[in-house]
Amino acid sequence: MLRRGSIVKCGPGYRGIGWPDCDTVRITSLAPWLVNGRIASHLTAAWVWGCALSPGELLSISIDAGRHPRNYADPHSRTYQLRLTPSEVTCVAALPVTTPLRTAYDLLHSPGDFSCAESLACKLLLTCAAGATEELRQRLLTERRPHSVLAKQRADWLF
């Protein structure tokens, strides 16, 4: 079917060629990973919002820092423990994903390489809500979190 063009790749899964490439379809392809309190985050969430071309080589999945992670080893995903408030998580097609502002915040704080994909995703995520850039700057100045200096440097470079 893939060779005939009736289905196309959609993140880790596939979608019908006639289905729209939208947030609902993209997050639905992640459904097997978004179980037991797992939330799409980082570059994977940026992909759900249409701000990245792919969900990343490894899917970025987060769980609440207060929860003990269940034994869930998956070679296709990376799990983060984050302190998330209810306002930082929303549901699309009944599946949880971090909000665009929280996604940009997490991308800026990610250790390691900050590639073109991450920087472009941050810029696009901040266009999703009015005043998001200023809110993110304020948050970076007031909150302490690992890699805060790195996040501020990245934000200064981006904006």
PyMOL commands that place a pseudoatom at each C-alpha (Angstrom):
pseudoatom trace, name=CA, resn=MET, resi=1, chain=A, elem=C, hetatm=0, pos=[0.000, 0.000, 0.000]
pseudoatom trace, name=CA, resn=LEU, resi=2, chain=A, elem=C, hetatm=0, pos=[2.852, 2.395, 0.793]
pseudoatom trace, name=CA, resn=ARG, resi=3, chain=A, elem=C, hetatm=0, pos=[4.344, 1.898, -2.677]
pseudoatom trace, name=CA, resn=ARG, resi=4, chain=A, elem=C, hetatm=0, pos=[1.020, 2.592, -4.371]
pseudoatom trace, name=CA, resn=GLY, resi=5, chain=A, elem=C, hetatm=0, pos=[0.678, 5.878, -2.530]
pseudoatom trace, name=CA, resn=SER, resi=6, chain=A, elem=C, hetatm=0, pos=[-2.544, 5.156, -0.628]
pseudoatom trace, name=CA, resn=ILE, resi=7, chain=A, elem=C, hetatm=0, pos=[-0.801, 5.542, 2.737]
pseudoatom trace, name=CA, resn=VAL, resi=8, chain=A, elem=C, hetatm=0, pos=[2.047, 7.831, 3.763]
pseudoatom trace, name=CA, resn=LYS, resi=9, chain=A, elem=C, hetatm=0, pos=[4.424, 7.945, 6.716]
pseudoatom trace, name=CA, resn=CYS, resi=10, chain=A, elem=C, hetatm=0, pos=[3.175, 9.945, 9.691]
pseudoatom trace, name=CA, resn=GLY, resi=11, chain=A, elem=C, hetatm=0, pos=[5.753, 10.084, 12.473]
pseudoatom trace, name=CA, resn=PRO, resi=12, chain=A, elem=C, hetatm=0, pos=[6.241, 6.573, 13.828]
pseudoatom trace, name=CA, resn=GLY, resi=13, chain=A, elem=C, hetatm=0, pos=[3.145, 5.335, 11.987]
pseudoatom trace, name=CA, resn=TYR, resi=14, chain=A, elem=C, hetatm=0, pos=[1.152, 5.834, 8.824]
pseudoatom trace, name=CA, resn=ARG, resi=15, chain=A, elem=C, hetatm=0, pos=[-1.937, 7.736, 7.691]
pseudoatom trace, name=CA, resn=GLY, resi=16, chain=A, elem=C, hetatm=0, pos=[-4.184, 7.518, 4.667]
pseudoatom trace, name=CA, resn=ILE, resi=17, chain=A, elem=C, hetatm=0, pos=[-3.170, 9.781, 1.814]
pseudoatom trace, name=CA, resn=GLY, resi=18, chain=A, elem=C, hetatm=0, pos=[-6.580, 11.480, 1.992]
pseudoatom trace, name=CA, resn=TRP, resi=19, chain=A, elem=C, hetatm=0, pos=[-6.266, 12.267, 5.698]
pseudoatom trace, name=CA, resn=PRO, resi=20, chain=A, elem=C, hetatm=0, pos=[-5.174, 15.790, 6.519]
pseudoatom trace, name=CA, resn=ASP, resi=21, chain=A, elem=C, hetatm=0, pos=[-1.750, 16.403, 8.016]
pseudoatom trace, name=CA, resn=CYS, resi=22, chain=A, elem=C, hetatm=0, pos=[-3.062, 18.027, 11.197]
pseudoatom trace, name=CA, resn=ASP, resi=23, chain=A, elem=C, hetatm=0, pos=[-2.450, 17.865, 14.952]
pseudoatom trace, name=CA, resn=THR, resi=24, chain=A, elem=C, hetatm=0, pos=[-5.241, 15.320, 15.515]
pseudoatom trace, name=CA, resn=VAL, resi=25, chain=A, elem=C, hetatm=0, pos=[-3.855, 12.866, 12.978]
pseudoatom trace, name=CA, resn=ARG, resi=26, chain=A, elem=C, hetatm=0, pos=[-0.248, 13.378, 14.115]
pseudoatom trace, name=CA, resn=ILE, resi=27, chain=A, elem=C, hetatm=0, pos=[-0.977, 12.780, 17.820]
pseudoatom trace, name=CA, resn=THR, resi=28, chain=A, elem=C, hetatm=0, pos=[-3.154, 9.771, 17.006]
pseudoatom trace, name=CA, resn=SER, resi=29, chain=A, elem=C, hetatm=0, pos=[-0.105, 8.131, 15.426]
pseudoatom trace, name=CA, resn=LEU, resi=30, chain=A, elem=C, hetatm=0, pos=[1.580, 8.496, 18.858]
pseudoatom trace, name=CA, resn=ALA, resi=31, chain=A, elem=C, hetatm=0, pos=[-1.275, 6.827, 20.780]
pseudoatom trace, name=CA, resn=PRO, resi=32, chain=A, elem=C, hetatm=0, pos=[0.618, 3.584, 21.593]
pseudoatom trace, name=CA, resn=TRP, resi=33, chain=A, elem=C, hetatm=0, pos=[3.279, 5.645, 23.436]
pseudoatom trace, name=CA, resn=LEU, resi=34, chain=A, elem=C, hetatm=0, pos=[0.883, 7.987, 25.262]
pseudoatom trace, name=CA, resn=VAL, resi=35, chain=A, elem=C, hetatm=0, pos=[-0.399, 5.533, 27.880]
pseudoatom trace, name=CA, resn=ASN, resi=36, chain=A, elem=C, hetatm=0, pos=[-0.116, 5.411, 31.682]
pseudoatom trace, name=CA, resn=GLY, resi=37, chain=A, elem=C, hetatm=0, pos=[0.253, 9.165, 32.153]
pseudoatom trace, name=CA, resn=ARG, resi=38, chain=A, elem=C, hetatm=0, pos=[2.772, 9.674, 29.369]
pseudoatom trace, name=CA, resn=ILE, resi=39, chain=A, elem=C, hetatm=0, pos=[2.678, 13.046, 27.579]
pseudoatom trace, name=CA, resn=ALA, resi=40, chain=A, elem=C, hetatm=0, pos=[4.116, 14.072, 24.204]
pseudoatom trace, name=CA, resn=SER, resi=41, chain=A, elem=C, hetatm=0, pos=[6.794, 16.723, 24.823]
pseudoatom trace, name=CA, resn=HIS, resi=42, chain=A, elem=C, hetatm=0, pos=[9.885, 18.440, 23.410]
pseudoatom trace, name=CA, resn=LEU, resi=43, chain=A, elem=C, hetatm=0, pos=[10.430, 17.957, 19.659]
pseudoatom trace, name=CA, resn=THR, resi=44, chain=A, elem=C, hetatm=0, pos=[7.663, 15.352, 19.494]
pseudoatom trace, name=CA, resn=ALA, resi=45, chain=A, elem=C, hetatm=0, pos=[5.145, 17.896, 20.836]
pseudoatom trace, name=CA, resn=ALA, resi=46, chain=A, elem=C, hetatm=0, pos=[6.488, 20.506, 18.394]
pseudoatom trace, name=CA, resn=TRP, resi=47, chain=A, elem=C, hetatm=0, pos=[5.762, 18.022, 15.600]
pseudoatom trace, name=CA, resn=VAL, resi=48, chain=A, elem=C, hetatm=0, pos=[2.212, 17.513, 16.900]
pseudoatom trace, name=CA, resn=TRP, resi=49, chain=A, elem=C, hetatm=0, pos=[1.694, 21.308, 16.777]
pseudoatom trace, name=CA, resn=GLY, resi=50, chain=A, elem=C, hetatm=0, pos=[3.017, 21.405, 13.191]
pseudoatom trace, name=CA, resn=CYS, resi=51, chain=A, elem=C, hetatm=0, pos=[6.205, 23.255, 14.159]
pseudoatom trace, name=CA, resn=ALA, resi=52, chain=A, elem=C, hetatm=0, pos=[8.703, 20.481, 13.308]
pseudoatom trace, name=CA, resn=LEU, resi=53, chain=A, elem=C, hetatm=0, pos=[9.070, 18.272, 10.258]
pseudoatom trace, name=CA, resn=SER, resi=54, chain=A, elem=C, hetatm=0, pos=[9.429, 15.080, 12.289]
pseudoatom trace, name=CA, resn=PRO, resi=55, chain=A, elem=C, hetatm=0, pos=[8.835, 13.935, 15.862]
pseudoatom trace, name=CA, resn=GLY, resi=56, chain=A, elem=C, hetatm=0, pos=[12.543, 13.293, 16.268]
pseudoatom trace, name=CA, resn=GLU, resi=57, chain=A, elem=C, hetatm=0, pos=[14.737, 10.250, 15.918]
pseudoatom trace, name=CA, resn=LEU, resi=58, chain=A, elem=C, hetatm=0, pos=[13.523, 9.151, 19.342]
pseudoatom trace, name=CA, resn=LEU, resi=59, chain=A, elem=C, hetatm=0, pos=[10.044, 10.169, 20.488]
pseudoatom trace, name=CA, resn=SER, resi=60, chain=A, elem=C, hetatm=0, pos=[10.119, 12.562, 23.451]
pseudoatom trace, name=CA, resn=ILE, resi=61, chain=A, elem=C, hetatm=0, pos=[7.694, 11.420, 26.122]
pseudoatom trace, name=CA, resn=SER, resi=62, chain=A, elem=C, hetatm=0, pos=[7.320, 13.001, 29.570]
pseudoatom trace, name=CA, resn=ILE, resi=63, chain=A, elem=C, hetatm=0, pos=[5.802, 11.884, 32.834]
pseudoatom trace, name=CA, resn=ASP, resi=64, chain=A, elem=C, hetatm=0, pos=[5.040, 13.962, 35.904]
pseudoatom trace, name=CA, resn=ALA, resi=65, chain=A, elem=C, hetatm=0, pos=[8.092, 14.206, 38.164]
pseudoatom trace, name=CA, resn=GLY, resi=66, chain=A, elem=C, hetatm=0, pos=[6.010, 13.177, 41.161]
pseudoatom trace, name=CA, resn=ARG, resi=67, chain=A, elem=C, hetatm=0, pos=[5.057, 9.852, 39.579]
pseudoatom trace, name=CA, resn=HIS, resi=68, chain=A, elem=C, hetatm=0, pos=[7.206, 6.771, 39.691]
pseudoatom trace, name=CA, resn=PRO, resi=69, chain=A, elem=C, hetatm=0, pos=[7.813, 5.619, 36.110]
pseudoatom trace, name=CA, resn=ARG, resi=70, chain=A, elem=C, hetatm=0, pos=[6.476, 2.195, 35.336]
pseudoatom trace, name=CA, resn=ASN, resi=71, chain=A, elem=C, hetatm=0, pos=[8.909, -0.217, 33.837]
pseudoatom trace, name=CA, resn=TYR, resi=72, chain=A, elem=C, hetatm=0, pos=[8.412, 0.776, 30.209]
pseudoatom trace, name=CA, resn=ALA, resi=73, chain=A, elem=C, hetatm=0, pos=[11.517, 0.258, 28.134]
pseudoatom trace, name=CA, resn=ASP, resi=74, chain=A, elem=C, hetatm=0, pos=[11.108, 1.346, 24.541]
pseudoatom trace, name=CA, resn=PRO, resi=75, chain=A, elem=C, hetatm=0, pos=[13.984, 1.726, 22.095]
pseudoatom trace, name=CA, resn=HIS, resi=76, chain=A, elem=C, hetatm=0, pos=[11.947, 4.273, 20.081]
pseudoatom trace, name=CA, resn=SER, resi=77, chain=A, elem=C, hetatm=0, pos=[11.416, 6.857, 22.809]
pseudoatom trace, name=CA, resn=ARG, resi=78, chain=A, elem=C, hetatm=0, pos=[13.176, 8.919, 25.460]
pseudoatom trace, name=CA, resn=THR, resi=79, chain=A, elem=C, hetatm=0, pos=[11.293, 9.534, 28.704]
pseudoatom trace, name=CA, resn=TYR, resi=80, chain=A, elem=C, hetatm=0, pos=[11.691, 12.746, 30.721]
pseudoatom trace, name=CA, resn=GLN, resi=81, chain=A, elem=C, hetatm=0, pos=[10.439, 13.442, 34.237]
pseudoatom trace, name=CA, resn=LEU, resi=82, chain=A, elem=C, hetatm=0, pos=[9.083, 16.995, 34.384]
pseudoatom trace, name=CA, resn=ARG, resi=83, chain=A, elem=C, hetatm=0, pos=[7.081, 19.020, 36.882]
pseudoatom trace, name=CA, resn=LEU, resi=84, chain=A, elem=C, hetatm=0, pos=[4.055, 19.923, 34.794]
pseudoatom trace, name=CA, resn=THR, resi=85, chain=A, elem=C, hetatm=0, pos=[1.062, 21.954, 35.911]
pseudoatom trace, name=CA, resn=PRO, resi=86, chain=A, elem=C, hetatm=0, pos=[-2.401, 21.220, 34.479]
pseudoatom trace, name=CA, resn=SER, resi=87, chain=A, elem=C, hetatm=0, pos=[-2.216, 24.473, 32.478]
pseudoatom trace, name=CA, resn=GLU, resi=88, chain=A, elem=C, hetatm=0, pos=[0.950, 23.241, 30.696]
pseudoatom trace, name=CA, resn=VAL, resi=89, chain=A, elem=C, hetatm=0, pos=[-0.697, 20.124, 29.284]
pseudoatom trace, name=CA, resn=THR, resi=90, chain=A, elem=C, hetatm=0, pos=[-3.606, 19.983, 26.878]
pseudoatom trace, name=CA, resn=CYS, resi=91, chain=A, elem=C, hetatm=0, pos=[-5.373, 17.139, 25.109]
pseudoatom trace, name=CA, resn=VAL, resi=92, chain=A, elem=C, hetatm=0, pos=[-5.696, 16.738, 21.378]
pseudoatom trace, name=CA, resn=ALA, resi=93, chain=A, elem=C, hetatm=0, pos=[-7.972, 13.864, 20.339]
pseudoatom trace, name=CA, resn=ALA, resi=94, chain=A, elem=C, hetatm=0, pos=[-8.035, 12.863, 24.048]
pseudoatom trace, name=CA, resn=LEU, resi=95, chain=A, elem=C, hetatm=0, pos=[-4.232, 12.390, 24.053]
pseudoatom trace, name=CA, resn=PRO, resi=96, chain=A, elem=C, hetatm=0, pos=[-1.965, 14.594, 26.210]
pseudoatom trace, name=CA, resn=VAL, resi=97, chain=A, elem=C, hetatm=0, pos=[0.625, 16.983, 24.775]
pseudoatom trace, name=CA, resn=THR, resi=98, chain=A, elem=C, hetatm=0, pos=[2.493, 19.902, 26.307]
pseudoatom trace, name=CA, resn=THR, resi=99, chain=A, elem=C, hetatm=0, pos=[1.246, 23.353, 25.284]
pseudoatom trace, name=CA, resn=PRO, resi=100, chain=A, elem=C, hetatm=0, pos=[3.227, 25.272, 22.643]
pseudoatom trace, name=CA, resn=LEU, resi=101, chain=A, elem=C, hetatm=0, pos=[4.711, 27.616, 25.278]
pseudoatom trace, name=CA, resn=ARG, resi=102, chain=A, elem=C, hetatm=0, pos=[5.769, 24.741, 27.561]
pseudoatom trace, name=CA, resn=THR, resi=103, chain=A, elem=C, hetatm=0, pos=[7.160, 22.864, 24.550]
pseudoatom trace, name=CA, resn=ALA, resi=104, chain=A, elem=C, hetatm=0, pos=[9.388, 25.826, 23.599]
pseudoatom trace, name=CA, resn=TYR, resi=105, chain=A, elem=C, hetatm=0, pos=[10.477, 26.141, 27.250]
pseudoatom trace, name=CA, resn=ASP, resi=106, chain=A, elem=C, hetatm=0, pos=[11.462, 22.459, 27.361]
pseudoatom trace, name=CA, resn=LEU, resi=107, chain=A, elem=C, hetatm=0, pos=[13.311, 22.631, 24.043]
pseudoatom trace, name=CA, resn=LEU, resi=108, chain=A, elem=C, hetatm=0, pos=[15.384, 25.575, 25.267]
pseudoatom trace, name=CA, resn=HIS, resi=109, chain=A, elem=C, hetatm=0, pos=[16.308, 23.641, 28.425]
pseudoatom trace, name=CA, resn=SER, resi=110, chain=A, elem=C, hetatm=0, pos=[17.209, 20.410, 26.625]
pseudoatom trace, name=CA, resn=PRO, resi=111, chain=A, elem=C, hetatm=0, pos=[20.800, 19.363, 27.240]
pseudoatom trace, name=CA, resn=GLY, resi=112, chain=A, elem=C, hetatm=0, pos=[22.951, 18.523, 24.265]
pseudoatom trace, name=CA, resn=ASP, resi=113, chain=A, elem=C, hetatm=0, pos=[22.666, 19.661, 20.691]
pseudoatom trace, name=CA, resn=PHE, resi=114, chain=A, elem=C, hetatm=0, pos=[20.293, 22.505, 19.824]
pseudoatom trace, name=CA, resn=SER, resi=115, chain=A, elem=C, hetatm=0, pos=[19.975, 21.916, 16.108]
pseudoatom trace, name=CA, resn=CYS, resi=116, chain=A, elem=C, hetatm=0, pos=[18.228, 23.868, 13.396]
pseudoatom trace, name=CA, resn=ALA, resi=117, chain=A, elem=C, hetatm=0, pos=[15.113, 21.719, 13.939]
pseudoatom trace, name=CA, resn=GLU, resi=118, chain=A, elem=C, hetatm=0, pos=[14.855, 22.719, 17.607]
pseudoatom trace, name=CA, resn=SER, resi=119, chain=A, elem=C, hetatm=0, pos=[15.562, 26.407, 16.994]
pseudoatom trace, name=CA, resn=LEU, resi=120, chain=A, elem=C, hetatm=0, pos=[13.015, 26.638, 14.177]
pseudoatom trace, name=CA, resn=ALA, resi=121, chain=A, elem=C, hetatm=0, pos=[10.466, 24.735, 16.267]
pseudoatom trace, name=CA, resn=CYS, resi=122, chain=A, elem=C, hetatm=0, pos=[10.921, 27.231, 19.130]
pseudoatom trace, name=CA, resn=LYS, resi=123, chain=A, elem=C, hetatm=0, pos=[10.360, 30.194, 16.836]
pseudoatom trace, name=CA, resn=LEU, resi=124, chain=A, elem=C, hetatm=0, pos=[7.246, 28.648, 15.306]
pseudoatom trace, name=CA, resn=LEU, resi=125, chain=A, elem=C, hetatm=0, pos=[5.828, 27.504, 18.662]
pseudoatom trace, name=CA, resn=LEU, resi=126, chain=A, elem=C, hetatm=0, pos=[5.977, 31.062, 19.972]
pseudoatom trace, name=CA, resn=THR, resi=127, chain=A, elem=C, hetatm=0, pos=[3.792, 32.256, 17.094]
pseudoatom trace, name=CA, resn=CYS, resi=128, chain=A, elem=C, hetatm=0, pos=[0.961, 30.006, 18.342]
pseudoatom trace, name=CA, resn=ALA, resi=129, chain=A, elem=C, hetatm=0, pos=[-0.071, 32.389, 21.132]
pseudoatom trace, name=CA, resn=ALA, resi=130, chain=A, elem=C, hetatm=0, pos=[-0.081, 36.158, 21.479]
pseudoatom trace, name=CA, resn=GLY, resi=131, chain=A, elem=C, hetatm=0, pos=[2.572, 37.410, 23.886]
pseudoatom trace, name=CA, resn=ALA, resi=132, chain=A, elem=C, hetatm=0, pos=[4.251, 34.009, 24.145]
pseudoatom trace, name=CA, resn=THR, resi=133, chain=A, elem=C, hetatm=0, pos=[7.757, 35.337, 23.437]
pseudoatom trace, name=CA, resn=GLU, resi=134, chain=A, elem=C, hetatm=0, pos=[7.588, 37.878, 26.257]
pseudoatom trace, name=CA, resn=GLU, resi=135, chain=A, elem=C, hetatm=0, pos=[6.047, 35.328, 28.634]
pseudoatom trace, name=CA, resn=LEU, resi=136, chain=A, elem=C, hetatm=0, pos=[8.831, 32.852, 27.841]
pseudoatom trace, name=CA, resn=ARG, resi=137, chain=A, elem=C, hetatm=0, pos=[11.533, 35.492, 28.408]
pseudoatom trace, name=CA, resn=GLN, resi=138, chain=A, elem=C, hetatm=0, pos=[10.024, 36.407, 31.771]
pseudoatom trace, name=CA, resn=ARG, resi=139, chain=A, elem=C, hetatm=0, pos=[9.812, 32.785, 32.778]
pseudoatom trace, name=CA, resn=LEU, resi=140, chain=A, elem=C, hetatm=0, pos=[13.442, 32.162, 31.826]
pseudoatom trace, name=CA, resn=LEU, resi=141, chain=A, elem=C, hetatm=0, pos=[14.518, 35.104, 33.989]
pseudoatom trace, name=CA, resn=THR, resi=142, chain=A, elem=C, hetatm=0, pos=[12.554, 34.091, 37.090]
pseudoatom trace, name=CA, resn=GLU, resi=143, chain=A, elem=C, hetatm=0, pos=[12.578, 30.286, 37.202]
pseudoatom trace, name=CA, resn=ARG, resi=144, chain=A, elem=C, hetatm=0, pos=[15.482, 28.074, 38.160]
pseudoatom trace, name=CA, resn=ARG, resi=145, chain=A, elem=C, hetatm=0, pos=[15.865, 24.726, 36.482]
pseudoatom trace, name=CA, resn=PRO, resi=146, chain=A, elem=C, hetatm=0, pos=[18.798, 22.609, 35.311]
pseudoatom trace, name=CA, resn=HIS, resi=147, chain=A, elem=C, hetatm=0, pos=[20.394, 24.144, 32.200]
pseudoatom trace, name=CA, resn=SER, resi=148, chain=A, elem=C, hetatm=0, pos=[18.847, 27.588, 32.882]
pseudoatom trace, name=CA, resn=VAL, resi=149, chain=A, elem=C, hetatm=0, pos=[21.989, 29.421, 31.741]
pseudoatom trace, name=CA, resn=LEU, resi=150, chain=A, elem=C, hetatm=0, pos=[22.019, 27.410, 28.530]
pseudoatom trace, name=CA, resn=ALA, resi=151, chain=A, elem=C, hetatm=0, pos=[18.307, 28.123, 27.953]
pseudoatom trace, name=CA, resn=LYS, resi=152, chain=A, elem=C, hetatm=0, pos=[18.851, 31.872, 28.417]
pseudoatom trace, name=CA, resn=GLN, resi=153, chain=A, elem=C, hetatm=0, pos=[21.786, 31.839, 25.979]
pseudoatom trace, name=CA, resn=ARG, resi=154, chain=A, elem=C, hetatm=0, pos=[19.685, 29.989, 23.405]
pseudoatom trace, name=CA, resn=ALA, resi=155, chain=A, elem=C, hetatm=0, pos=[16.770, 32.393, 23.877]
pseudoatom trace, name=CA, resn=ASP, resi=156, chain=A, elem=C, hetatm=0, pos=[19.076, 35.417, 23.465]
pseudoatom trace, name=CA, resn=TRP, resi=157, chain=A, elem=C, hetatm=0, pos=[20.431, 33.894, 20.270]
pseudoatom trace, name=CA, resn=LEU, resi=158, chain=A, elem=C, hetatm=0, pos=[16.932, 33.125, 18.923]
pseudoatom trace, name=CA, resn=PHE, resi=159, chain=A, elem=C, hetatm=0, pos=[15.214, 36.425, 19.726]
for i in range(1, 159): cmd.bond("trace and resi %d" % i, "trace and resi %d" % (i + 1))
show_as sticks, trace
zoom trace
